[in-house]
């Protein structure tokens, strides 16, 4: 049967007809599948790979109305459009330097080493004890995941073990997961759902025939409510000579944050704080315009062990005197900033 003989049939009819023929002559499932693919092409179904959707030399596979891109090393995404820096998750061994290139990565090996990761020694090489590069502390949100990475160099290639509170991690497989981005295993410790009972000091231990090195990593977990936030902000103000103005800065966080006030003049950038007084554990600042002085920026900084936040407002010192028999406070708007103006007697 040729293509002309199948003109009056739809793709389902074609497939069922030929499948019956194949079964009768026992050509098997492979021929059935082959004919289905041929019948699909005859029916005019569009080949989704015909438009070459895969970028960066990705390989396209079309199946029905869908296609899949198989990306080369160093690329990702539905169409291989994302350039992934492989060196972020890979460390070359024995002092090699990692470079992110178009088709993946390249380790530039020092003299005496070769291989994809510089893992093979050539000829006589210097035996070196392990050296560890690792962050001293890692901070994540409570109930999120954490990765502790221990990058190690040394020859022979070191083996890595982890401890938590002086207990080897192998006893904690239900809690921890060891991963690797190197030929040896265990240089990355993955902790899911970080809670208070998983925080503290973790120890990475690297050992080879020459010696041993270790590094401690402090893991902290914070609640969103623990983060320092300024909830009552100071406002910009114009202060007439001879008068005072109160600024308020209130912050939340755990532990309770401290409040610090600083001042910097607009022109000469002097950081000398004008005459002032602090009230309510520093939450309220009173500035006194005793004499003429340069205007500037007043900054409130709230800080605790988790972090800090700051807010800055302009403060204008003005010598102009108003004729009035009473004292009042009014507001004026300059651009997007509202100033509280203290009007003297």
C-alpha positions in Angstrom: 0.0 0.0 0.0 1.4 3.4 -0.9 0.5 6.9 0.2 -2.1 7.4 -2.4 -4.0 4.3 -1.2 -4.3 5.9 2.3 -5.7 9.2 1.1 -9.3 8.4 2.3 -8.2 7.3 5.7 -7.5 9.4 8.7 -4.4 8.7 10.9 -6.3 6.5 13.3 -7.7 4.4 10.5 -4.3 4.1 8.9 -2.7 3.0 12.1 -5.4 0.4 13.0 -5.4 -1.0 9.5 -1.7 -1.5 9.2 -1.4 -2.6 12.8 -3.7 -5.5 12.0 -1.7 -6.4 8.9 1.5 -6.4 10.9 0.0 -8.6 13.6 -1.2 -11.1 11.0 2.2 -11.4 9.5 3.9 -11.3 12.9 6.2 -8.3 12.1 6.0 -7.2 15.7 5.7 -4.1 17.8 8.7 -2.4 16.3 7.1 -2.3 12.8 3.8 -1.0 14.3 5.6 1.9 16.0 7.6 2.6 12.8 4.4 2.8 10.7 2.7 5.0 13.3 5.5 7.5 13.0 5.4 7.3 9.2 1.6 7.7 9.2 1.9 10.7 11.4 4.3 12.4 9.0 1.9 11.6 6.1 -1.1 13.1 8.0 0.6 16.5 7.9 1.4 16.7 11.7 3.9 19.5 12.3 7.4 18.6 13.3 8.0 20.8 16.4 11.8 20.5 15.8 11.6 21.9 12.3 11.9 25.5 13.6 15.1 24.6 15.5 13.9 25.8 18.9 16.9 24.4 20.8 19.7 27.0 21.3 23.4 26.6 22.0 23.7 23.3 20.0 20.9 21.6 22.0 19.4 18.5 20.5 15.7 18.5 19.7 13.4 15.5 20.0 9.8 15.9 18.7 6.9 13.8 19.9 3.4 14.7 18.9 2.7 18.3 19.7 5.6 18.6 22.0 9.4 18.8 21.8 12.2 18.3 24.2 15.6 20.0 24.1 18.6 18.0 25.4 21.1 20.7 26.5 24.9 20.4 26.4 26.9 20.9 29.6 26.8 24.5 30.7 23.3 25.3 29.4 19.8 24.8 30.8 16.2 26.0 30.3 13.4 24.7 28.1 15.3 25.8 24.9 18.9 25.6 26.3 18.8 29.4 26.5 20.3 29.7 29.9 24.1 29.9 30.3 24.9 28.2 33.6 28.1 29.0 35.4 29.3 25.4 36.1 32.2 26.7 38.2 29.7 27.9 40.9 29.1 24.2 41.8 32.5 22.8 40.9 36.0 23.1 42.2 39.1 22.0 40.4 41.4 19.8 42.4 45.1 20.3 43.4 45.1 24.1 42.9 43.5 24.0 39.4 41.5 27.1 38.3 37.9 26.6 36.9 36.8 28.6 33.9 33.2 28.7 32.6 33.3 28.1 28.8 30.6 27.7 26.1 30.4 24.0 26.3 30.8 23.6 30.0 33.9 24.2 32.0 37.7 23.8 31.9 40.1 23.2 34.7 43.5 24.8 34.2 45.9 22.5 36.0 49.1 23.4 37.7 52.4 21.8 36.7 52.4 18.1 37.7 48.7 17.5 37.3 46.3 16.6 34.6 42.8 15.3 34.0 39.3 16.8 33.8 39.5 18.0 37.4 43.3 18.1 37.7 43.0 14.9 39.7 45.8 12.9 38.1 49.5 13.4 39.0 52.1 13.3 36.2 55.6 12.3 37.2 57.0 13.6 40.5 54.7 15.9 42.4 54.8 17.5 45.8 52.6 15.7 48.4 50.5 18.3 50.2 48.3 18.1 53.2 44.6 19.1 52.7 43.7 22.8 52.5 40.0 23.8 53.1 38.1 26.8 51.8 34.7 27.2 53.4 32.4 29.9 54.7 32.7 30.4 58.5 29.0 31.0 58.8 25.8 30.3 56.8 22.4 31.9 57.7 19.1 30.7 56.3 15.4 31.3 57.1 13.8 28.9 59.5 12.4 25.7 57.8 14.2 26.4 54.5 17.1 24.3 53.1 20.8 24.9 53.6 24.0 23.8 51.8 27.3 23.7 53.5 30.2 23.5 51.0 33.7 22.5 51.8 36.2 23.0 49.0 39.4 21.0 49.5 42.8 20.8 47.7 45.7 18.5 48.5 47.6 15.5 47.1 46.8 12.7 47.3 43.1 13.6 46.8 41.7 14.0 50.3 38.6 12.2 51.7 36.0 14.3 53.4 33.9 13.6 56.5 31.4 15.8 58.3 30.6 16.1 62.0 27.8 17.8 63.9 28.3 18.3 67.6 31.3 15.9 67.3 29.1 13.1 65.8 29.8 11.9 62.3 27.1 12.7 59.9 26.8 9.1 58.8 24.7 8.5 61.9 22.2 11.1 60.7 21.2 9.9 57.2 17.5 10.6 57.9 18.3 14.3 58.4 21.3 15.0 56.2 22.3 14.3 52.6 25.8 14.2 51.3 26.4 15.5 47.8 29.4 16.1 45.6 30.4 18.3 42.8 33.9 16.7 42.7 35.3 13.2 41.9 35.5 12.5 45.6 32.2 12.4 47.7 30.9 14.5 50.5 32.2 18.0 49.9 28.6 19.4 50.1 26.3 18.8 53.1 22.6 19.4 52.3 20.3 20.0 55.2 16.5 20.1 54.5 14.0 21.9 56.7 16.5 23.7 59.0 15.1 24.0 62.5 16.6 25.1 65.8 17.8 21.6 66.6 19.9 21.5 63.3 21.7 24.8 63.9 25.1 25.1 65.4 28.7 24.2 64.4 29.4 21.7 61.6 32.9 20.4 61.1 34.3 19.5 57.7 37.3 17.2 58.0 39.7 16.5 55.0 42.3 13.7 55.3 45.0 12.3 53.1 48.3 10.5 53.5 50.1 13.7 54.4 47.8 15.1 57.1 44.4 16.4 58.1 42.7 19.7 58.1 39.3 20.8 59.4 37.0 23.8 59.2 34.0 24.8 61.3 30.8 26.3 59.7 28.2 27.9 61.9 24.7 27.4 60.7 22.0 29.8 61.9 18.3 29.8 61.2 16.2 33.0 61.7 12.5 33.7 61.7 11.2 36.3 59.4 9.9 38.1 62.5 13.4 38.2 63.9 14.7 40.4 61.1 15.2 44.1 62.1 12.4 46.3 60.8 11.9 50.0 61.4 8.1 50.4 61.9 8.0 54.1 63.0 10.1 56.3 60.7 11.5 59.8 61.5 10.2 62.5 59.2 12.0 65.4 57.5 11.8 68.7 59.3 12.7 72.4 59.1 14.0 73.8 62.5 14.2 77.5 63.1 17.2 78.8 65.0 16.6 78.8 68.7 14.1 76.0 68.6 14.1 72.2 68.8 12.4 69.3 67.1 11.8 65.6 68.1 12.5 62.7 65.8 11.2 59.2 66.5 12.6 55.9 65.3 11.0 52.6 66.5 12.1 49.1 65.3 11.2 45.5 65.9 13.3 42.3 65.8 14.8 39.5 67.9 16.9 40.2 69.8 15.5 43.7 70.2 17.5 46.1 68.0 19.5 49.1 69.3 18.9 52.5 67.7 21.8 54.7 66.5 21.5 58.3 65.2 24.0 59.9 62.8 24.1 63.2 60.9 26.0 64.4 57.8 25.9 67.9 56.5 25.0 68.5 52.8 28.0 70.6 51.7 31.0 69.9 54.0 29.9 66.3 54.8 30.7 66.9 58.5 29.5 64.0 60.7 29.3 66.0 63.9 25.9 65.6 65.5 24.2 68.9 66.3 23.3 69.6 69.9 20.8 66.9 70.9 19.2 64.7 73.6 18.1 61.1 73.5 15.0 59.7 75.2 13.3 56.3 75.5 16.4 54.2 75.0 17.4 56.2 72.0 14.1 55.9 70.2 13.5 59.6 70.4 16.0 62.2 69.4 15.7 65.9 70.1 17.7 68.2 67.9 18.4 71.8 69.2 19.0 74.6 66.7 20.9 76.7 69.2 22.7 78.7 66.5 23.0 78.9 62.8 24.4 75.7 61.3 24.5 73.7 58.1 21.6 71.6 57.1 22.1 67.9 56.4 20.8 64.3 56.5 19.7 62.6 59.7 19.9 58.8 59.7 18.4 56.3 62.1 20.0 52.8 62.1 18.3 49.9 63.9 20.7 46.9 64.4 20.7 43.5 66.1 22.6 40.2 65.6 20.4 39.3 62.7 21.0 42.4 60.6 20.2 46.1 60.4 18.0 48.6 58.7 18.3 52.4 58.3 16.2 55.4 57.3 17.5 58.8 56.4 15.6 62.2 56.3 16.7 65.7 55.5 16.9 68.3 58.3 16.8 72.0 57.3 18.1 74.6 59.8 16.6 78.0 59.0 17.4 81.4 60.5 14.3 83.1 59.2 12.1 84.6 61.9 8.3 84.8 61.7 6.3 87.6 63.3 3.7 85.8 65.4 2.4 85.9 68.9 1.9 82.2 69.2 3.8 79.1 68.5 2.5 76.5 66.0 3.6 73.6 63.9 2.6 73.3 60.2 3.7 71.2 57.3 4.9 72.1 53.9 5.5 69.8 50.9 8.7 70.1 48.9 8.8 67.6 46.0 8.0 64.2 47.5 9.2 65.1 51.0 6.9 66.5 53.7 8.6 68.8 56.2 7.4 69.5 59.7 8.1 73.2 60.3 8.4 74.6 63.8 7.2 78.2 63.7 8.7 80.4 66.5 7.1 83.0 68.6 
